[in-house]
Amino acid sequence: MDVYALMDINTGFKIIRERKKILIASSCLKYKEHILSQFRDHVILLACPERDHINMIGFKLLGIIIRCKPEVINVLTVDGSMHCIALHYVVEEIQKALGESFRRGHFVYSRGEVIEIPKDVVKVSRFLARVKKLFPHSSCSGVRPKGDHEDAK
């Protein structure tokens, strides 16, 4: 399994040009080898938007995409992380800017499992007014975020 720090690699990284599949994963998942191994056919690039500004991460990723031309970019983050969700957003922004240059997928690690998230869910999550319309009652009584975060267990 090839795991690297996104901010430490060259934007023309040969292994990405050869493999054509990238997983952008939350850095805090680096110790969850059983989870990352589900993406063993990808070049796994760890990123931390809490440490590195998302604009730096996005610009680095853009350079990699332009030079290496990956066919697939997947994102795997810890569910509930207010920082890591930006990794999903930056991949969508790059896709929007470049057009349909690569396939992409979104995944979260939650309660010990990897869950695929539809692209539309990622998009709508950026717009709180739209999210509010999904809940008929302003109290959102069915939503209980407390304890949902992986680190809360």
Secondary structure, DSSP 8 states (H G I E B T S, - for coil): --EEEGGGS-TT-HHHHHH-EEEEEEGGGTT-HHHHGGGTTSEEEEE-TTTS-HHHHHHHHHHHHHHH--SEEEEEEETT-TTTHHHHHHHHHHHHHH-SSSEEEEEEEETTEEEEE-HHHHHHHT-HHHHHHT-SSTT-TT---TTTSGGG-
